[in-house]
Amino acid sequence: MRNENLSIYLKKSLFSYGASVLTLCLICLCVGDEAAEISPMFEFGSRAVPIPVLFELAGLSVIFSFERFLFFTDRIIKKMGLVMRTAFLAASTIITAVIFVLVFRWFQSDNLLAWISFAVSFVICFIISLLITAYREKKENKKMEEALRKVQSKE
């Protein structure tokens, strides 16, 4: 990875991490006391998020950013449509998230309500992430089109 690509990758990882921590803090404030008995993510109730969970979220954010890099750039996968890229990204992030849930025991694997809550929050965050990405890409494309028009008008 070149330096500029690494910089973009790190920015995306940090943005993802910040969004994850903010989301977890909001959930913690809303249901932390009730969820304290269900999940180690909420062991301090609505007062705090445990440090190990913050590191786990950092790792998850780095992996999610790599998956986004893998499926939404042409550097590795040259020819794939947007729908397929989005489907593969969704599948890989779901698999990664489930692995993290199970490995770090964020909640009991047989707790149906916890899985439903996790799925709902995951889908909401995924959709918001896609919308932000689409907005940024549209904005960047508009800038590129304007720059191209300026270059063409000078010729």
C-alpha positions in Angstrom: 0.0 0.0 0.0 1.3 3.4 -0.9 1.5 6.2 1.7 -1.6 8.0 0.4 -3.6 4.7 0.3 -2.3 3.9 3.9 -3.5 7.4 5.0 -6.9 6.9 3.5 -7.1 3.4 5.0 -6.2 4.8 8.5 -8.7 7.6 8.2 -11.4 5.1 7.3 -10.4 2.9 10.2 -10.4 5.7 12.7 -13.7 7.0 11.4 -15.2 3.5 11.7 -13.8 3.2 15.2 -15.1 6.5 16.3 -18.6 5.7 15.0 -18.5 2.3 16.7 -17.5 3.8 20.1 -20.0 6.6 19.8 -22.8 4.0 19.0 -21.7 1.8 21.8 -21.7 4.7 24.3 -25.2 5.7 23.2 -26.4 2.1 23.6 -24.6 2.0 26.9 -26.4 5.1 28.1 -29.8 3.8 27.0 -29.7 0.2 28.1 -26.3 -0.4 29.8 -27.7 -1.0 33.3 -30.3 -3.5 32.0 -27.7 -5.2 29.7 -24.9 -5.4 32.4 -25.9 -9.0 33.3 -26.2 -10.1 29.6 -23.0 -8.8 28.1 -19.4 -7.9 29.2 -19.7 -4.9 26.8 -22.0 -3.4 29.5 -20.4 -4.7 32.6 -20.2 -1.2 34.0 -23.8 -0.5 33.2 -24.4 3.0 31.9 -21.2 4.4 33.6 -18.5 3.2 31.2 -17.4 1.0 28.4 -14.7 -1.6 29.3 -11.2 -0.9 27.9 -10.8 -4.4 26.4 -14.1 -3.8 24.4 -12.6 -0.6 23.1 -9.5 -2.5 21.8 -11.8 -5.2 20.3 -13.8 -2.4 18.5 -10.5 -1.0 17.2 -9.6 -4.4 15.7 -13.0 -4.8 14.2 -12.8 -1.3 12.7 -9.4 -2.1 11.0 -10.8 -5.3 9.6 -14.0 -3.6 8.4 -11.9 -0.9 6.7 -9.8 -3.6 5.0 -13.0 -5.3 3.8 -14.2 -2.0 2.4 -10.9 -1.5 0.7 -11.0 -5.0 -0.7 -14.5 -4.7 -2.1 -14.8 -1.0 -3.0 -11.6 -0.4 -4.8 -10.3 -1.8 -8.1 -6.9 -2.5 -6.6 -7.6 -6.2 -5.8 -10.9 -7.0 -7.4 -10.8 -5.5 -10.9 -14.2 -6.3 -12.3 -17.3 -6.6 -10.1 -20.5 -4.6 -10.2 -21.6 -2.4 -7.3 -24.4 -4.7 -6.2 -22.0 -7.7 -6.0 -19.4 -5.5 -4.2 -22.1 -4.4 -1.7 -23.3 -8.0 -1.2 -19.8 -9.3 -0.6 -19.0 -6.5 1.8 -22.2 -7.1 3.7 -21.5 -10.8 3.9 -17.9 -10.4 5.0 -18.7 -7.8 7.6 -21.5 -9.9 9.0 -19.2 -12.9 9.3 -16.5 -10.8 10.8 -18.9 -9.3 13.4 -20.3 -12.7 14.3 -16.8 -14.1 14.8 -16.0 -11.1 17.1 -19.2 -11.7 19.1 -18.3 -15.4 19.6 -14.6 -15.0 20.2 -14.9 -12.0 22.6 -18.2 -13.3 24.1 -19.9 -9.9 23.7 -23.1 -11.8 24.7 -24.2 -15.4 25.1 -24.5 -17.2 21.8 -27.9 -18.7 22.8 -29.5 -15.3 23.7 -32.0 -14.7 20.9 -32.9 -11.2 22.0 -29.2 -10.2 22.1 -28.7 -11.5 18.5 -31.8 -9.7 17.3 -30.7 -6.4 18.9 -27.2 -6.9 17.5 -28.6 -7.6 14.0 -30.8 -4.5 14.1 -28.1 -2.2 15.3 -25.6 -3.8 12.8 -28.0 -3.3 9.8 -28.7 0.3 10.9 -25.0 1.1 11.2 -24.3 -0.7 7.9 -26.9 1.3 6.0 -25.7 4.6 7.5 -22.2 3.7 6.5 -23.3 3.0 2.9 -25.2 6.2 2.7 -22.2 8.2 4.0 -20.0 6.4 1.5 -22.4 7.0 -1.4 -22.7 10.7 -0.4 -18.9 11.2 -0.3 -18.4 9.4 -3.6 -21.0 11.5 -5.3 -19.4 14.7 -3.8 -16.0 13.5 -5.0 -17.3 12.7 -8.5 -18.9 16.1 -8.8 -15.5 17.7 -7.9 -13.8 15.6 -10.5 -16.4 16.5 -13.2 -15.9 20.2 -12.4 -12.1 19.9 -12.6 -12.5 18.0 -15.9 -14.8 20.7 -17.3 -12.2 23.4 -16.3 -9.4 21.5 -18.0 -11.5 20.9 -21.1 -12.5 24.6 -21.3 -8.8 25.7 -21.2 -8.0 23.5 -24.2 
